[in-house]
Amino acid sequence: GITGAFQYGLQVSIINSPAEYIKTFICETWLKRFGSPPSAEMITLMWSFIVSIYSIGGLLGSSSAGYLSVRFGRKQAMLFSNIPALLGAALMGLSRLCGSFEMIIAGRLFSGVCGGLALNIHIMYAGECAPRKLRGLIAITASTSIAVGKFVGFALGLREVLGVEALWPILLAANALPALVQLLTLPFFPDSPRYLLIDKKDKEGCI
């Protein structure tokens, strides 16, 4: 769960704290490029785009979750979701260094793809792997992980942690950590019995 639906909850909440710093960064970058400050409407437009493009990425990720989970298996699809997560974290983490607020927009898009994939495949993978007696309990780990992710995002955004002007790129790139944890641990997990039996026709592996 920490490497599945957690990603969605983290990215939803983590963007709130550095809002003013990102708007200032957009203004400074625009001024350097064009020699004049952007209008208030343009800053609002760019900020709205940064926030909302996550949902577009989530739509793309959710739409491809079914195909990937059948084509490659639940476990492999979960591992694939780390690629956009790490790419998005790198783009957002390096955005100030490169002087590009467009990198934040692209990073949020990739993070949305990760969130859409992770949330859907997490529910599928956990439900199919759980023993019958624990299936209901395991299924609610998705909503629990979302709540934990939101809490961690708010906690990291505190001024005493990463919610300061000097550290906001690190805050935006925080989703790289659970992605790395998943890359190191998930390969040791079994694949879904349902996938092995129905999609791979591997009865022995399923048992």
Solvent accessible surface area in square Angstrom, and as a share of the most:
residue,aa,sasa,rsa
1,G,48,0.46
2,I,94,0.48
3,T,22,0.13
4,G,1,0.01
5,A,0,0.00
6,F,13,0.05
7,Q,3,0.01
8,Y,70,0.27
9,G,0,0.00
10,L,2,0.01
11,Q,3,0.01
12,V,54,0.31
13,S,3,0.02
14,I,1,0.00
15,I,5,0.03
16,N,81,0.42
17,S,49,0.31
18,P,0,0.00
19,A,19,0.15
20,E,117,0.52
21,Y,42,0.16
22,I,0,0.00
23,K,57,0.24
24,T,61,0.35
25,F,14,0.06
26,I,0,0.00
27,C,38,0.23
28,E,86,0.39
29,T,8,0.05
30,W,53,0.19
31,L,81,0.40
32,K,177,0.75
33,R,105,0.38
34,F,126,0.53
35,G,63,0.61
36,S,57,0.37
37,P,88,0.55
38,P,15,0.10
39,S,61,0.39
40,A,74,0.58
41,E,129,0.58
42,M,60,0.27
43,I,31,0.16
44,T,81,0.47
45,L,102,0.51
46,M,33,0.15
47,W,37,0.13
48,S,52,0.34
49,F,90,0.37
50,I,0,0.00
51,V,58,0.33
52,S,58,0.38
53,I,15,0.08
54,Y,14,0.05
55,S,78,0.50
56,I,88,0.45
57,G,0,0.00
58,G,16,0.16
59,L,120,0.60
60,L,97,0.48
61,G,0,0.00
62,S,47,0.30
63,S,84,0.54
64,S,38,0.25
65,A,2,0.02
66,G,37,0.36
67,Y,141,0.54
68,L,32,0.16
69,S,0,0.00
70,V,84,0.48
71,R,138,0.50
72,F,73,0.31
73,G,0,0.00
74,R,5,0.02
75,K,31,0.13
76,Q,73,0.32
77,A,0,0.00
78,M,9,0.04
79,L,26,0.13
80,F,68,0.28
81,S,2,0.01
82,N,3,0.02
83,I,111,0.56
84,P,17,0.10
85,A,0,0.00
86,L,53,0.27
87,L,81,0.40
88,G,0,0.00
89,A,4,0.03
90,A,48,0.37
91,L,39,0.19
92,M,0,0.00
93,G,24,0.23
94,L,85,0.42
95,S,0,0.00
96,R,93,0.34
97,L,151,0.75
98,C,79,0.47
99,G,31,0.30
100,S,18,0.12
101,F,6,0.02
102,E,74,0.33
103,M,35,0.15
104,I,0,0.00
105,I,20,0.10
106,A,34,0.26
107,G,0,0.00
108,R,5,0.02
109,L,47,0.24
110,F,66,0.27
111,S,2,0.01
112,G,0,0.00
113,V,29,0.17
114,C,2,0.01
115,G,1,0.01
116,G,7,0.07
117,L,8,0.04
118,A,0,0.00
119,L,40,0.20
120,N,53,0.27
121,I,0,0.00
122,H,9,0.04
123,I,84,0.43
124,M,56,0.25
125,Y,20,0.08
126,A,17,0.13
127,G,18,0.17
128,E,39,0.17
129,C,51,0.30
130,A,8,0.06
131,P,80,0.50
132,R,203,0.74
133,K,196,0.83
134,L,80,0.40
135,R,112,0.41
136,G,53,0.51
137,L,111,0.55
138,I,50,0.25
139,A,43,0.34
140,I,99,0.50
141,T,44,0.25
142,A,8,0.06
143,S,68,0.44
144,T,73,0.43
145,S,8,0.05
146,I,33,0.17
147,A,60,0.47
148,V,58,0.33
149,G,0,0.00
150,K,76,0.32
151,F,144,0.60
152,V,44,0.25
153,G,1,0.01
154,F,113,0.47
155,A,33,0.26
156,L,42,0.21
157,G,9,0.08
158,L,99,0.49
159,R,171,0.62
160,E,151,0.68
161,V,65,0.38
162,L,31,0.16
163,G,3,0.03
164,V,47,0.27
165,E,95,0.43
166,A,68,0.52
167,L,57,0.28
168,W,3,0.01
169,P,8,0.05
170,I,97,0.49
171,L,0,0.00
172,L,1,0.00
173,A,23,0.18
174,A,21,0.16
175,N,0,0.00
176,A,24,0.18
177,L,123,0.61
178,P,10,0.06
179,A,0,0.00
180,L,85,0.42
181,V,64,0.37
182,Q,1,0.00
183,L,65,0.33
184,L,135,0.67
185,T,62,0.36
186,L,11,0.06
187,P,65,0.41
188,F,175,0.73
189,F,105,0.44
190,P,98,0.62
191,D,27,0.14
192,S,0,0.00
193,P,47,0.30
194,R,115,0.42
195,Y,13,0.05
196,L,34,0.17
197,L,78,0.39
198,I,83,0.42
199,D,50,0.26
200,K,116,0.49
201,K,159,0.67
202,D,58,0.30
203,K,137,0.58
204,E,153,0.69
205,G,39,0.37
206,C,34,0.20
207,I,163,0.83
